[in-house]
Amino acid sequence: MSKVYTGASMSLDGYISGPDETGFDHLFKWYGNGDVEVRTTHPELTMRMTPVGAEHFRTIVDSAGALVVGRRLFDLTDGWGGNHPIGCPVVVLTHSVPDGWPREDAPFTFVTEGIEQAVERARELAGDKAVGVNGGSIAQQCLDAGLLDEVWIDLVPVLLGGGTPFFERLRTAPVELEGPIWVAEDKDVTHLRYRVRKR
C-alpha cells in the first residue's frame, strides 16, 4: 500500500501561510537561493536551489505517484493550467466538481465522497509510489482519519505571527510523531521528516 505523506514549508511559529495569504516570499525563499537549476512542468516555475534543496525537491518529485489537494488550492492555482508542476496525477477533494472539469487532457480526478475515498483513489493512481497530501485542512483530515504515515516539514527561520497553521483543531490530538527520521540542514531552511505513530 502506498505511503501517504504531507509536506509544507512552515514558519517557526507553525504557519504555512501568513495573515491574508501572505508570507510566501519568506516561506519559499529557499526555492531561489542557490545555483542548481530545478525545472518543473511549467518553465516559468524553474527554481534555483542549493544542492541540498535540489536533492530534497527531486526526492519529492520522484517519490510522488499522486497528490491529494483541496478545492480551494485548485481554484487559487486555476488548476495549474491543467498540469501540476511536479507532473503527477492530482485528486481534488471537493463538494462539487467545477464547471468544465474533468478534462481529457488534464490528469485531475475529482472526489466528492470524503478524504478516505480521495486517498484511496490517489493510491490507485500512484501505484507503487507515495501519495502526497496538501498541508492545512487536507493533512488534518488525513491525520484524523488515521491515513497519514509521514509529515515532511521545510522549517523556515521566520515568525509570521498568524495565518494558516500546518495543523489546526485536530480531533485526535495529541498525535505523537517519531523522529525526526531524516534531517537536512540547508540555507534559509531545515528539511525534516517525521513518522506518524499509529495508535
C-alpha positions as CSV (number, residue, x, y, z in Angstrom):
1,M,0.0,0.0,0.0
2,S,1.3,3.5,-0.9
3,K,2.8,5.6,1.8
4,V,0.8,8.8,2.5
5,Y,2.7,11.9,3.5
6,T,2.1,15.6,3.8
7,G,4.7,18.3,3.4
8,A,4.9,22.1,3.5
9,S,7.2,25.0,4.1
10,M,6.4,26.2,7.6
11,S,7.4,29.1,9.7
12,L,9.0,28.6,13.2
13,D,5.6,29.6,14.7
14,G,3.8,26.9,12.8
15,Y,2.2,28.6,9.8
16,I,2.2,27.5,6.1
17,S,0.9,31.0,5.1
18,G,0.8,34.3,6.8
19,P,-2.3,36.5,7.5
20,D,-4.4,37.1,4.4
21,E,-2.4,34.6,2.3
22,T,0.9,36.5,2.8
23,G,4.4,35.4,3.8
24,F,5.2,33.2,0.8
25,D,8.2,35.3,-0.1
26,H,9.7,34.1,3.2
27,L,8.4,30.5,3.2
28,F,9.6,29.8,-0.3
29,K,12.8,31.8,-0.3
30,W,14.8,28.5,-0.4
31,Y,13.3,27.8,-3.8
32,G,15.5,30.5,-5.3
33,N,18.6,30.9,-3.1
34,G,21.1,28.6,-4.9
35,D,22.8,27.8,-8.1
36,V,21.2,24.5,-9.0
37,E,18.5,24.8,-11.7
38,V,15.4,22.7,-10.9
39,R,12.8,22.5,-13.6
40,T,9.1,21.8,-13.3
41,T,6.5,21.0,-15.9
42,H,6.0,24.8,-16.0
43,P,9.0,26.6,-17.5
44,E,8.1,29.8,-15.7
45,L,8.4,27.9,-12.4
46,T,12.0,26.9,-12.8
47,M,13.8,27.3,-9.5
48,R,17.4,27.8,-8.4
49,M,18.2,25.9,-5.2
50,T,21.2,24.9,-3.2
51,P,22.4,21.3,-3.9
52,V,20.7,20.2,-0.6
53,G,17.4,21.8,-1.6
54,A,17.5,20.5,-5.1
55,E,18.1,16.9,-3.9
56,H,15.3,17.2,-1.4
57,F,12.9,18.6,-4.0
58,R,13.8,15.9,-6.6
59,T,13.1,13.3,-3.9
60,I,9.6,14.7,-3.5
61,V,9.1,14.7,-7.3
62,D,10.5,11.2,-7.8
63,S,8.6,9.6,-4.9
64,A,5.1,11.2,-5.6
65,G,2.8,9.0,-7.6
66,A,-0.3,11.1,-7.0
67,L,-1.3,14.1,-4.9
68,V,-4.5,14.9,-3.0
69,V,-5.4,18.6,-2.8
70,G,-8.4,20.6,-1.7
71,R,-10.7,22.6,-3.9
72,R,-9.5,25.9,-2.5
73,L,-5.9,25.3,-3.7
74,F,-7.2,24.0,-7.0
75,D,-9.2,27.2,-7.5
76,L,-6.3,29.5,-6.3
77,T,-3.9,28.0,-8.9
78,D,-6.6,27.7,-11.6
79,G,-5.9,24.0,-11.7
80,W,-2.2,24.7,-12.5
81,G,-3.3,25.3,-16.1
82,G,-4.2,21.6,-16.4
83,N,-0.8,20.1,-15.2
84,H,0.6,20.2,-11.7
85,P,4.2,21.5,-11.6
86,I,5.6,18.1,-10.5
87,G,3.8,16.3,-13.3
88,C,1.8,13.6,-11.4
89,P,-1.9,12.9,-11.2
90,V,-3.9,15.0,-8.8
91,V,-7.0,14.1,-6.9
92,V,-9.1,17.1,-5.8
93,L,-11.4,16.7,-2.8
94,T,-14.4,18.9,-3.3
95,H,-18.1,19.3,-2.5
96,S,-18.8,19.9,-6.2
97,V,-16.9,19.4,-9.5
98,P,-16.0,22.7,-11.0
99,D,-17.5,23.7,-14.4
100,G,-15.5,22.5,-17.3
101,W,-14.0,19.6,-15.4
102,P,-12.9,16.9,-15.6
103,R,-11.0,17.3,-18.9
104,E,-9.5,14.6,-21.0
105,D,-6.2,16.5,-21.5
106,A,-5.6,17.0,-17.7
107,P,-4.7,14.4,-15.1
108,F,-7.2,15.6,-12.5
109,T,-9.7,13.4,-10.7
110,F,-12.5,14.9,-8.5
111,V,-13.8,13.2,-5.4
112,T,-16.8,14.3,-3.5
113,E,-17.3,11.4,-1.1
114,G,-14.7,12.4,1.6
115,I,-11.0,12.1,2.4
116,E,-10.9,8.3,2.6
117,Q,-12.2,8.0,-0.9
118,A,-9.8,10.7,-2.1
119,V,-6.8,8.9,-0.7
120,E,-8.0,5.5,-1.9
121,R,-8.3,6.9,-5.5
122,A,-4.9,8.6,-5.2
123,R,-3.3,5.2,-4.1
124,E,-4.8,3.6,-7.2
125,L,-3.3,6.3,-9.4
126,A,0.1,6.2,-7.5
127,G,0.8,2.5,-8.0
128,D,4.0,1.7,-6.1
129,K,4.8,5.4,-5.4
130,A,3.8,7.6,-2.5
131,V,0.7,9.8,-2.2
132,G,1.3,13.4,-1.2
133,V,-1.5,15.3,0.5
134,N,-1.6,19.1,0.7
135,G,-1.0,20.8,4.0
136,G,-3.7,22.5,6.1
137,S,-7.2,21.1,6.0
138,I,-6.4,18.1,3.8
139,A,-3.5,17.0,6.0
140,Q,-5.6,17.5,9.1
141,Q,-8.4,15.3,7.7
142,C,-5.9,12.6,6.8
143,L,-4.4,12.7,10.2
144,D,-7.8,12.5,12.0
145,A,-8.8,9.6,9.7
146,G,-5.6,7.6,10.5
147,L,-4.4,7.8,6.9
148,L,-1.2,9.8,7.3
149,D,2.2,8.0,7.5
150,E,4.7,10.8,7.5
151,V,5.0,14.6,8.0
152,W,7.6,16.4,6.0
153,I,8.5,20.0,7.1
154,D,10.6,22.5,5.4
155,L,11.2,24.7,8.5
156,V,11.9,28.3,7.6
157,P,13.5,30.7,10.1
158,V,10.7,33.3,10.1
159,L,7.9,34.2,12.5
160,L,4.8,35.1,10.6
161,G,2.7,35.9,13.7
162,G,-0.5,34.4,12.3
163,G,-2.1,32.9,9.3
164,T,-2.9,29.3,8.3
165,P,-1.4,26.7,10.7
166,F,0.0,23.4,9.2
167,F,-2.3,21.6,11.6
168,E,-5.3,23.1,13.5
169,R,-8.2,21.7,15.6
170,L,-7.1,18.1,15.4
171,R,-9.9,15.8,16.7
172,T,-7.3,13.1,17.5
173,A,-4.8,15.4,19.4
174,P,-2.3,14.8,20.8
175,V,-0.7,13.0,17.9
176,E,2.8,11.6,18.5
177,L,5.4,11.7,15.8
178,E,8.6,9.6,15.7
179,G,11.9,11.2,14.7
180,P,13.0,13.3,13.0
181,I,13.7,10.2,10.8
182,W,15.6,12.4,8.4
183,V,17.2,15.9,8.6
184,A,18.9,18.1,6.1
185,E,20.3,21.5,7.0
186,D,20.0,23.9,4.2
187,K,20.4,27.7,3.5
188,D,17.3,29.5,4.9
189,V,15.5,26.2,5.7
190,T,15.9,22.9,7.6
191,H,14.3,19.9,5.9
192,L,12.7,17.4,8.4
193,R,10.7,14.2,8.2
194,Y,8.7,12.6,10.9
195,R,6.8,9.3,11.1
196,V,3.3,9.3,12.5
197,R,3.0,7.0,15.4
198,K,0.0,4.8,14.8
199,R,-2.4,4.2,17.7
